[in-house]
């Protein structure tokens, strides 16, 4: 009688004995406790390694994150989901779950209140959350690895953590103030739930009637708690980033891949439970969004004019392979291929990991290219790819002899060194000039335009500009967002490709007293020097092809314009030349702050 027939008979006997209780895990002995301590030590060590790398970016918080901070301030102050007091509700953020954490932190007095040891809590709080999410991500990788290689889960964790620490894209965007670390944690948790499901452990630990072969188990993948855990994580991912909704497909795909005929009824029930647990709350959220904002998607998606994805867009995912290093990608793929070629827990776990990884790659590929450096949207890809490479390498190590292990270690070490060396140029450039910081924007636009308004005698003025986050935290003026993230009319114009409607809205309908454009924000909306002059705007400070402008007829005394020009020129020249994006900007950012230049 062959092995498959024996497995079939064993499965039938198990099905015919419903009164036999499921085997529970044996009580944890000394060896098990040592393993858990080793796993914890690995999580802490890898987290510390990533934290040291993140410290190299100083107090940098990207300006886009400060838009969410401004909304959190409005929510906590009872003003609703508005960018500033008195503004109309517009969903100018795309990360509701991260926004909720910011608002909660402010309510608890941990955020947007002051400084600790001289560092603003606008910097400390999101970076502390990022550190916790990083530790959680590594903890999920350890939890998944424990189901496959329980004695070597610490090695998987340390290797994955080292891979992530050498990847500045992961480190920088996880500690940027944006939602990336929560998204990465959600992806890792989803992968861990799937791995433990297909290996018969489930999200609550090993409480399973084991079955032979490569199918699901009664208390594993088809268990209600596994379906509900995957649904909760999919919902969290969708509320953390719009593209996170793609992870809702991870559990159904894994369920189909491991489907066996005798498990069909349980699988259908699990799939229905998962679908309902995702669709009902997310559908309610979409209905709420439409009722409050009048849109089915965030206004940010409208402003960015995200088009229907094309097949050719998927090719941009290859950029990630180039950044990560072809040598490391090749070694990781070879290790994964070797594990997939051998039946067992390793293969089942790897398949479960690859499903969310491929979904994350798909989501990255269909997104429009981001103007920010170092692949801001790739965080879940880095997390899942590191987990795949680390688990594959450790599973392969376990099955190899001394010579094979030596070759594996040498190849992985060399690939990591080559990958780090290949990234060095871009990483040095990013560290020297990281993407536009909250503090720079707060000083350059929020505080400077507050001073303009004061010196020009403009009360209750409107300022139109594209750099928003730090501005919202410091301005006392009404803000018109030229990027369209927090302005429905501007976003609609970008989505329609109608720059004439956009200019009419800005220069004829709104007619802001103050305005700033530079670089791409001159040509993208067509707010050129000639059109601004025609609309009655005169320069206060020239910056490249744009600069700072005031509507001449809004200032009663023209001598004030001349005086402001003389005040602005030397100060802004110094500020722009310095471009300190990694320093701080004081204990707090509050409305009405003037320029301390």
C-alpha positions in Angstrom: 0.0 0.0 0.0 1.6 3.3 -1.1 1.9 6.5 1.0 -0.9 8.3 -0.7 -3.4 5.5 -0.1 -2.3 5.3 3.6 -2.9 9.0 3.9 -6.3 8.7 2.3 -7.3 5.9 4.7 -6.0 7.9 7.7 -8.0 10.9 6.6 -11.2 8.8 6.2 -10.7 7.3 9.7 -10.3 10.8 11.1 -13.5 12.0 9.4 -15.4 8.9 10.7 -14.4 9.7 14.3 -15.9 13.0 15.1 -16.0 12.3 18.9 -12.2 12.0 19.1 -10.8 15.2 20.5 -8.3 17.2 18.5 -4.7 16.7 19.5 -3.4 19.7 21.4 0.1 20.9 21.6 2.2 19.4 24.3 3.0 21.7 27.2 5.9 23.9 26.6 9.1 22.3 27.9 12.6 23.9 28.6 13.6 23.6 24.9 10.4 25.3 23.8 11.0 28.2 26.2 14.5 28.6 25.1 13.4 28.8 21.5 10.8 31.5 22.3 13.5 33.5 24.1 15.8 33.1 21.2 13.0 34.3 18.8 12.3 37.3 21.0 16.1 38.1 21.2 16.2 37.9 17.4 13.2 40.3 17.0 14.8 42.8 19.4 18.2 42.6 17.7 16.8 43.0 14.2 14.6 45.9 15.3 17.6 47.6 16.9 19.6 47.1 13.6 16.8 48.8 11.7 16.5 51.6 14.3 20.2 52.4 14.0 19.8 52.7 10.3 16.7 54.9 10.7 18.6 57.2 13.1 20.8 58.3 10.2 17.9 60.2 8.8 17.7 62.5 11.9 14.4 64.1 12.6 13.2 64.0 9.0 9.4 63.6 8.6 8.1 63.9 5.0 5.7 66.7 4.3 3.0 64.4 3.0 2.7 62.9 6.5 2.0 66.3 8.0 -1.2 66.5 5.9 -2.5 63.5 8.0 -1.2 65.3 11.1 -3.3 68.3 10.3 -6.4 66.2 9.8 -5.7 64.5 13.2 -5.5 67.9 14.9 -8.9 68.8 13.4 -10.5 65.5 14.4 -9.2 65.8 18.0 -10.4 69.4 18.3 -13.9 68.4 17.2 -13.7 70.2 13.8 -14.3 67.1 11.7 -12.3 65.7 8.8 -11.1 69.1 7.5 -7.7 70.4 6.7 -8.2 73.6 8.6 -11.0 75.2 10.8 -13.8 76.4 8.6 -12.8 74.3 5.5 -15.2 71.9 3.8 -14.8 68.2 4.5 -12.5 66.7 1.9 -10.8 63.3 2.2 -7.3 64.8 1.6 -5.7 61.7 3.2 -5.5 58.1 2.0 -4.7 56.4 5.3 -7.7 56.3 7.7 -6.2 53.8 10.1 -3.0 55.8 10.5 -5.0 59.0 10.8 -6.9 57.3 13.7 -3.6 56.5 15.4 -2.4 60.1 15.1 -5.7 61.4 16.5 -5.5 58.9 19.3 -2.0 60.0 20.1 -3.1 63.6 20.2 -6.0 62.8 22.5 -3.7 61.0 24.9 -1.2 63.9 24.9 1.5 62.0 23.1 1.4 63.9 19.8 1.2 67.5 18.7 1.6 68.9 22.2 5.3 69.6 22.8 8.7 68.1 23.0 10.6 65.4 24.9 14.3 65.9 25.4 14.2 68.7 22.9 12.6 66.6 20.1 9.1 67.5 19.0 6.4 64.9 19.5 5.4 65.5 15.9 8.6 63.6 15.2 8.9 61.3 18.2 5.3 59.8 18.2 5.2 58.6 14.5 8.7 57.3 14.7 7.9 55.5 17.9 4.9 53.9 16.3 7.1 53.0 13.3 9.5 51.2 15.7 6.7 49.3 17.3 5.3 48.3 13.9 8.8 47.2 12.8 9.1 45.0 15.9 5.7 43.7 15.2 6.6 42.9 11.6 9.6 40.9 12.7 7.5 39.2 15.3 5.1 38.1 12.7 8.0 36.7 10.6 9.2 34.8 13.7 5.7 33.5 14.4 5.4 32.2 10.8 8.9 30.7 10.8 8.2 28.9 14.1 5.5 26.9 12.4 8.0 25.6 9.8 11.4 25.6 11.4 10.7 25.9 15.2 14.3 25.5 16.2 15.6 28.1 13.7 12.9 30.7 13.6 15.4 33.1 15.2 17.7 32.7 12.2 14.8 33.5 9.8 14.0 36.6 11.8 17.6 37.8 12.0 18.2 37.2 8.3 14.9 39.0 7.3 15.7 41.9 9.6 19.2 42.2 8.2 17.8 42.3 4.7 15.3 45.0 5.7 18.0 47.0 7.5 20.2 47.1 4.4 17.3 48.4 2.4 17.0 52.2 2.8 13.7 52.2 0.9 12.1 50.2 3.7 13.9 52.0 6.5 13.3 55.6 5.2 9.6 55.2 4.3 8.9 53.2 7.5 10.2 56.1 9.6 8.9 59.0 7.4 5.8 59.7 9.4 3.6 58.0 6.7 1.5 54.9 7.1 4.2 52.5 5.6 5.2 50.7 8.8 1.6 49.8 9.6 1.1 48.6 6.0 4.2 46.5 6.3 3.1 45.0 9.6 -0.3 44.2 8.2 1.2 42.4 5.2 3.5 40.4 7.5 0.7 39.5 9.8 -1.4 38.3 6.8 1.5 36.2 5.6 1.9 34.7 9.1 -1.7 33.8 9.4 -1.7 32.1 6.0 1.6 30.2 6.8 0.3 28.9 10.1 -3.0 28.0 8.4 -1.4 25.9 5.7 0.9 24.2 8.2 -1.9 23.2 10.5 -1.2 25.7 13.3 -3.9 28.4 12.8 -3.7 31.9 14.3 -4.3 30.7 17.9 -1.5 28.1 17.9 -1.3 24.3 17.1 -4.8 23.0 17.9 -5.2 20.7 15.0 -6.1 17.2 13.9 -3.1 16.6 11.6 -3.7 15.4 8.1 -1.2 14.0 5.7 -0.3 15.5 2.3 -0.5 19.1 1.2 -4.1 19.9 2.0 -5.7 22.1 4.7 -6.5 20.9 8.2 -9.7 21.0 10.2 -8.3 23.6 12.6 -5.9 25.2 10.1 -6.7 27.2 7.0 -10.4 26.4 7.0 -10.9 27.2 10.7 -13.3 30.1 11.3 -10.7 32.0 13.4 -8.2 31.8 10.4 -10.8 33.1 8.0 -11.7 35.9 10.4 -8.1 36.8 11.2 -7.3 37.1 7.5 -10.4 39.2 6.9 -9.5 41.6 9.8 -6.0 42.0 8.4 -7.4 42.6 4.9 -9.7 45.2 6.2 -6.9 46.9 8.1 -4.7 46.9 5.0 -7.5 48.5 2.9 -8.0 51.2 5.5 -4.2 51.8 5.7 -3.6 52.4 2.0 -6.1 52.1 -0.9 -3.9 49.6 -2.7 -3.9 47.5 0.5 -7.3 46.2 -0.5 -5.5 43.8 -2.8 -4.6 41.6 0.3 -8.3 40.7 0.6 -7.6 38.2 -2.2 -4.7 36.5 -0.4 -6.8 34.1 1.8 -9.2 33.0 -1.0 -6.3 32.3 -3.3 -4.4 30.3 -0.7 -7.6 28.4 0.1 -8.1 27.5 -3.6 -4.4 26.5 -4.0 -4.7 24.0 -1.0 -8.2 22.9 -1.7 -9.0 19.2 -1.4 -12.2 17.5 -2.4 -12.9 16.2 1.1 -12.5 19.8 2.5 -14.8 21.4 0.0 -17.7 22.1 2.3 -15.5 23.5 5.1 -13.6 25.6 2.5 -16.7 27.1 1.0 -18.0 28.0 4.5 -14.6 29.6 5.4 -14.6 31.5 2.1 -18.1 32.8 2.7 -17.2 33.8 6.3 -14.1 35.6 5.1 -15.9 37.4 2.2 -18.7 38.6 4.6 -16.2 39.7 7.2 -14.4 41.9 4.6 -17.3 43.1 2.5 -19.8 44.1 5.2 -17.5 46.5 7.2 -15.7 47.8 4.1 -18.9 48.3 2.3 -20.2 50.3 5.2 -17.0 52.4 5.2 -17.5 53.1 1.5 -21.1 54.2 2.0 -20.0 56.5 4.9 -17.2 57.9 2.6 -19.7 58.7 -0.1 -22.2 60.2 2.3 -19.6 62.5 3.9 -17.3 63.3 1.0 -19.4 62.5 -2.1 -16.8 60.2 -3.5 -16.2 56.4 -3.5 -12.4 56.9 -3.5 -10.2 59.3 -1.6 -9.9 62.7 -3.1 -6.1 62.1 -3.2 -6.7 59.4 -5.8 -8.8 61.8 -7.9 -6.1 64.5 -7.7 -3.4 62.0 -8.8 -5.6 61.0 -11.8 -5.0 57.3 -11.2 -6.0 55.7 -14.5 -7.3 52.2 -15.3 -4.2 50.1 -15.0 -2.5 48.8 -18.2 -0.6 45.6 -18.5 2.5 47.5 -19.5 2.5 49.2 -16.1 3.4 45.9 -14.4 6.9 46.2 -15.9 7.7 48.9 -13.4 7.9 46.3 -10.7 11.2 45.3 -12.3 12.7 48.5 -10.9 12.4 46.9 -7.5 14.6 44.0 -8.6 17.2 46.5 -9.8 17.1 48.4 -6.5 17.2 45.2 -4.3 20.1 43.8 -6.4 19.8 41.2 -9.1 22.3 39.0 -7.3 20.3 38.9 -4.1 17.1 38.4 -6.1 18.6 35.5 -8.0 20.0 33.8 -4.8 16.6 34.3 -3.1 14.7 32.8 -6.2 17.1 29.8 -6.3 16.6 29.1 -2.6 12.8 29.5 -3.0 12.8 27.2 -6.0 14.8 24.5 -4.2 12.3 24.6 -1.3 9.3 24.5 -3.6 10.7 21.4 -5.3 10.5 19.4 -2.1 7.2 18.4 -0.5 6.6 19.3 3.1 5.9 22.2 5.5 8.5 24.4 3.9 6.8 24.2 0.5 3.4 24.8 1.9 4.6 27.8 3.9 6.5 29.3 0.9 3.4 29.1 -1.3 1.4 30.8 1.4 4.1 33.6 1.5 4.3 34.0 -2.2 0.6 34.7 -2.7 0.5 38.0 -0.7 4.0 38.9 -2.2 2.7 38.6 -5.7 -0.4 40.5 -4.8 1.7 43.3 -3.4 3.8 43.4 -6.5 0.7 43.6 -8.6 -0.6 46.5 -6.6 2.7 48.3 -6.9 2.8 47.7 -10.6 -0.6 49.2 -11.3 -0.1 52.3 -9.2 1.0 55.4 -11.1 4.7 56.2 -10.7 5.4 58.2 -7.6 7.5 61.4 -7.7 9.2 60.6 -4.4 12.5 58.8 -4.3 13.3 55.3 -3.2 10.0 53.5 -4.0 7.6 54.8 -1.4 4.9 52.3 -2.3 7.1 49.2 -2.1 7.2 48.7 1.7 5.0 45.5 1.8 6.9 44.1 -1.1 10.2 44.5 0.8 8.7 42.9 3.9 7.3 39.8 2.2 10.3 39.4 -0.1 12.6 39.4 2.9 10.4 36.8 4.6 10.4 34.6 1.5 14.2 34.8 1.1 15.0 34.3 4.8 12.6 31.3 5.2 13.8 29.7 2.0 17.4 30.0 3.0 16.9 28.6 6.5 14.8 25.7 5.3 17.4 24.9 2.6 20.2 25.2 5.2 18.5 22.7 7.4 18.5 20.1 4.6 22.1 20.7 3.3 25.4 19.3 4.4 28.5 21.3 5.5 29.5 22.1 1.9 26.1 23.2 0.8 25.7 25.4 3.9 29.1 27.1 3.2 28.0 27.8 -0.4 24.7 29.2 0.8 26.2 31.5 3.4 28.8 32.7 1.0 26.2 33.4 -1.7 23.8 35.2 0.6 26.6 37.3 2.2 28.0 38.3 -1.2 24.6 39.1 -2.6 23.7 41.3 0.4 27.1 43.2 0.1 26.5 43.7 -3.7 23.0 44.9 -3.1 24.1 47.4 -0.5 27.0 48.6 -2.7 24.6 49.0 -5.6 22.2 51.1 -3.6 25.0 53.3 -2.1 24.8 56.2 -4.6 21.1 56.7 -4.4 21.1 56.2 -0.6 23.8 58.8 -0.1 21.8 61.3 -2.3 18.7 60.6 -0.3 20.3 61.0 3.0 21.8 64.3 1.9 18.5 65.6 0.5 15.6 63.4 1.6 12.2 64.1 0.1 10.6 67.4 1.1 10.4 67.6 4.9 7.6 68.8 7.1 9.9 71.2 8.9 11.2 72.9 5.8 7.6 73.4 4.4 6.4 74.7 7.8 9.2 77.3 7.8 9.3 78.1 4.0 5.6 78.3 3.4 3.6 78.3 6.6 5.7 80.8 8.6 6.9 82.9 5.7 3.5 83.4 4.3 2.1 84.3 7.7 4.8 87.0 7.8 3.9 88.1 4.3 0.3 88.6 5.3 1.2 90.5 8.4 3.7 92.8 6.7 1.3 93.4 3.8 -1.6 94.1 6.0 -3.7 91.2 4.6 -6.3 90.0 7.1 -8.3 86.8 6.4 -6.2 86.2 3.3 -6.0 83.0 1.2 -2.7 81.4 0.1 -2.6 79.0 -2.9 0.4 76.6 -3.0 1.2 72.9 -3.7 3.3 72.0 -0.6 0.8 71.5 2.1 1.6 69.5 5.3 3.8 71.8 7.2 1.8 74.8 5.9 -1.4 73.4 7.4 0.2 73.0 10.8 1.5 76.6 11.0 -0.6 78.9 8.8 -3.2 81.3 10.0 -4.4 81.8 6.4 -7.0 80.0 4.4 -5.3 77.5 2.1 -6.0 76.6 -1.5 -4.2 73.4 -2.4 -2.8 73.6 -5.9 -1.9 69.9 -5.8 -5.6 69.1 -5.3 -5.2 66.6 -2.5 -7.5 68.6 -0.2 -9.5 70.6 -2.8 -12.3 68.8 -4.7 -12.5 71.3 -7.6 -8.7 71.2 -8.3 -8.7 67.4 -8.0 -11.5 67.1 -10.5 -9.7 69.4 -12.9 -6.6 67.3 -12.8 -8.6 64.1 -13.2 -10.3 65.5 -16.3 -7.0 66.9 -17.6 -8.6 70.3 -17.8 -5.9 72.8 -16.8 -8.0 75.7 -18.1 -10.8 74.9 -15.6 -8.2 74.7 -12.9 -6.7 78.1 -13.7 -10.2 79.6 -13.9 -11.0 78.2 -10.5 -7.7 79.6 -9.0 -7.3 82.9 -10.7 -10.9 83.9 -11.4 -13.1 82.2 -8.8 -10.8 82.0 -5.8 -8.4 84.8 -6.5 -6.1 84.1 -3.5 -4.3 87.1 -2.2 -1.0 85.1 -1.9 0.3 82.4 -4.2 3.3 80.2 -4.6 4.4 78.0 -7.5 7.7 76.4 -8.5 9.2 73.7 -10.7 6.6 71.3 -12.0 3.8 73.2 -10.3 4.2 76.0 -12.8 3.6 74.0 -15.9 1.3 71.3 -14.5 -1.5 73.7 -13.8 -0.3 76.3 -16.3 0.3 79.0 -13.7 3.1 80.6 -15.7 4.6 84.0 -14.9 2.7 85.6 -17.9 -0.7 84.2 -16.7 0.0 85.3 -13.2 0.9 88.8 -14.3 -2.2 89.0 -16.5 -4.3 88.1 -13.4 -2.8 90.9 -11.5 -0.1 89.1 -9.4 3.3 90.6 -8.8 6.4 88.7 -7.4 7.5 89.0 -3.8 10.3 86.5 -4.2 11.5 84.8 -7.4 12.4 81.1 -7.2 13.5 79.5 -10.5 10.6 79.5 -12.9 8.1 80.6 -10.2 8.2 82.0 -6.7 6.0 83.9 -4.2 3.3 86.3 -5.5 0.8 88.7 -4.1 -2.3 90.0 -5.9 -1.4 93.7 -6.3 -4.9 95.1 -5.8 -5.2 93.4 -2.4 -2.4 95.6 -1.0 -3.5 99.1 -0.3 0.0 100.6 0.1 2.4 99.5 -2.8 5.4 100.6 -0.6 4.7 97.5 1.5 5.3 95.2 -1.4 8.7 96.8 -2.0 9.6 96.5 1.7 8.5 92.8 1.8 10.7 92.0 -1.3 13.7 93.6 0.5 12.9 91.5 3.6 12.4 88.2 1.8 15.3 88.1 -0.6 18.3 87.5 1.7 16.4 85.4 4.2 14.8 83.0 1.7 18.0 82.8 -0.3 19.7 81.4 2.8 16.8 79.1 3.8 16.5 77.5 0.3 20.3 77.2 0.0 20.6 75.4 3.4 17.6 73.0 2.7 18.0 71.3 6.1 15.5 68.5 5.8 16.8 66.3 8.6 16.7 68.9 11.4 13.9 69.9 13.8 11.5 72.9 13.7 10.9 73.6 17.3 8.8 71.9 20.0 5.4 72.6 18.4 4.0 73.9 15.1 1.0 76.1 15.8 -1.2 78.4 13.6 0.1 81.9 13.2 3.8 81.3 13.7 5.9 83.9 11.9 9.2 83.4 10.1 12.2 83.4 12.5 14.6 84.1 9.7 
